[in-house]
Amino acid sequence: MLIDGERRELISARDRGLQYGDGLFETIAVRRQHTCLWPRHMARLEDGCHRLGIPMPDPERLAAEAATEVGDATQGALKLILTRGRGPRGYRVPESAVPMRVLECSPAPDFPIAWWSSGIRLRWCSTRLSINPQTAGLKHLNRLEQVLARSEWRDPAIAEGLMLDTQGRVVEGTMSNLFVMTAGRLVTPELSQCGVAGVMRALVIDTARTLGLSVSRVTLRPADLERADGLFMTNALVGIWPVRELQGRAMDPTAVPGPLLDAVREQAGFD
Amino acid sequence: MLIDGERRELISARDRGLQYGDGLFETIAVRRQHTCLWPRHMARLEDGCHRLGIPMPDPERLAAEAATEVGDATQGALKLILTRGRGPRGYRVPESAVPMRVLECSPAPDFPIAWWSSGIRLRWCSTRLSINPQTAGLKHLNRLEQVLARSEWRDPAIAEGLMLDTQGRVVEGTMSNLFVMTAGRLVTPELSQCGVAGVMRALVIDTARTLGLSVSRVTLRPADLERADGLFMTNALVGIWPVRELQGRAMDPTAVPGPLLDAVREQAGFD
């Protein structure tokens, strides 16, 4: 682990990341010493910094630290946390605050290989995502809703849980974004009210368009998923997981177009 | 500062408090070596632990650590943070997680004395509070909305900002709860959808009832505040601040019943 460029594992208890969740993070796939989709992760981090008023660290310095932390890892997950830094008591942002960065490369999560090839089983979560356009899309450190949603099940055969917002719209999984195939068209929930705008989601949208597939950001209700030809979930570490079951209901995991799967994998550097 | 009972100031960067805001906190007034309203703070912490599924620490141990941390302080603010503890990557709560506690006694905030005697100036914040009944009322560590709201103004003459929820209802200040006096009746926003159920708010409600004052939890809109005879704000460190101005509009800071002010101050141990 690297904290502010130094090899240590402890941070100040006065850091606003702990005190208020005042910060952002990125979770980056590592393949053969390479940080996959690094420019997209940096662009999202910069957007998050801009929206929260946190100074963006020098991307070259981050890249150098990432390379140091990744070392000779052939596969892994690099987590980057950026907080607003330390401050005295109180919500007010101190002018003296210096952002704090944590980089940690962990082994890649050992999900069953069949989740990519045969699809995953999904459930509905009862924990709702709250709505706030001001923080929607951001990968910030306020993640209690995801923690509560993920604690709703222990069955290791269930890969992911789908979350609705407090108005009943389908938003995303606890750690992934959702895509829905219906009649040859691809849709994904629009995230102007809540949710995390995933880097892999953006890559899937861009890649689908390059392939001439229709893809749009829409409002989805649970019934729209039951009518779908197929679903898949995306995240920066796993890429694409087709869905073979939603809350006990069988889905067709082969509905994801093969060319899209191949192109995304290649673009992400997952080969 | 005491962390898990030891005098240190560093925590693991893998603590879920930093990673996800997975924890709770209390801010406790200190007067003459005494932690004010300690039983109420412990009751709220225990309720929060129950709702988040975090094991509640032994209250006697917490009390002993609080006494150690407070030492011979005559005035101060004791902040207690309780997180779910460390874990591997991922939202899932590890069964091995051991809660982590931070206690820090800081000097009491040096607000102008006139804020108690002559009242404070309030503004409206544009940052909204998101709605989620599952976390409403909790003093959890996901406080980005408060951070963003508090960063809306720098004028030190403005003591506090009022926040609406995403549906336009008045909820609270960035760091305090709101009470409204209208025609001799006292109301405060109900907090079933969002907001922090403050310890001082609860004391004011209980004390008002003891004094025979009518007090109820209601839904409030901004217009209700403009029609009010008077407003006041409460928090565990300051007690009660009357309001003398709301967004440039003069309010009557003497509308708070004197017997209520006196009784709350006494009950809180602020004399």
Interface residues (C-beta under 8 A of the other chain):
Chain A: M1 I3 E9 L10 I11 S12 A13 R14 D15 R16 G17 L18 Q19 Y20 G21 D22 F25 L52 G53 A77 K79 I81 T83 R84 P88 R89 G90 Y91 R92 V93 V102 E104 S106 P109 T127 R128 L129 S130 I131 N132 Q134 T135 H140 L141 N142 R143 L144 E145 Q146 V147 L148 A149 R150 S151 T166 T174 M175 C194
Chain B: M1 I3 E9 L10 I11 S12 A13 R14 D15 R16 G17 L18 Q19 Y20 G21 D22 F25 L52 G53 A77 K79 I81 T83 R84 P88 R89 G90 Y91 R92 V93 V102 E104 S106 P109 T127 R128 L129 S130 I131 N132 Q134 T135 H140 L141 N142 R143 L144 E145 Q146 V147 L148 A149 R150 S151 T166 T174 M175 C194
